[in-house]
Amino acid sequence: MSSAPLLLAHQGGWDEILLILTPISLFAGLLWIANRRANAEIRRRRETEGGTDGETGEGDPEPDGHPVDPPPP
């Protein structure tokens, strides 16, 4: 007889906790990786385009309060 069903059969609740925390941890890790990659891509694009002029960055409001449209790709 296999001991696996005995080990995962309500051992004080830790197995139910793992059933919840495992997918949450997986999605959090994937989101963290995707965020790092997206931020690196944004930094790379800004460096290759020469960055901003320091006064008004991409998406910053104009003096009249309306946002600046980003340049076309």
N, C-alpha and C positions, 0 to 999 in steps of 0.2 A: 504494500500500500504506500502511496506517495505521501510525503510529509508536507508538500506545498499547500494543499487545502487546509491542513491543520494550522500552518503558520499564518495564513492570511484570513483566518476566521475569527474576526472580532477580538483582536489582541489589545484590548484597552483603548481602541479608537485610533491607534497610529496608522493602521492600514487605510482607514477612511480619510485621514488627513493627507496621506500620500496621494490618494486618488484625486484630491482637489488641488494640492500644491504642485503636483507634477505638470499638469497642463498650464497652470498659471505661470509657473517658472519658465516653461518652454516659450510661451508667448511673450513674456517679459524679456527674455534673452533675445528672441528674434527681433523684437521692437528696438531694443538697445543697439543691436548690430545694424539694423536698417537706419536708425537715427545717426549713428556714427558715419555710415557710408554717405548719407544725404548731406550731412554737414561738411564732410570732406569734399564732396562734389561741389558744393556751394563755394567753399574756400578756393578750390582749384579754378572754378570759373571766374571768380573775382580776381584772382591773381593773373590769369591769362588775359582778362579784359582790362587790366590796369587799375582795378579797384575803383573807389569813388573819389570825387574831388575834395572830400572832407566837409563841404558845406551842406550839401543835400544828398544823402545816400538814396539808394534804391528803395522806393516805398515810403520815404520820409515825406511829411506834409510840406507843401509849398507855403509861403507866407500867408496865402489866403485860406489855408486850412485844408485844401484838397490834396489828396495823395498824388504823388508823381507816378505816372505809368512807367513800368520798366521798359527798357529798349527792346525792340523785337529781336528774336534769336538770329 
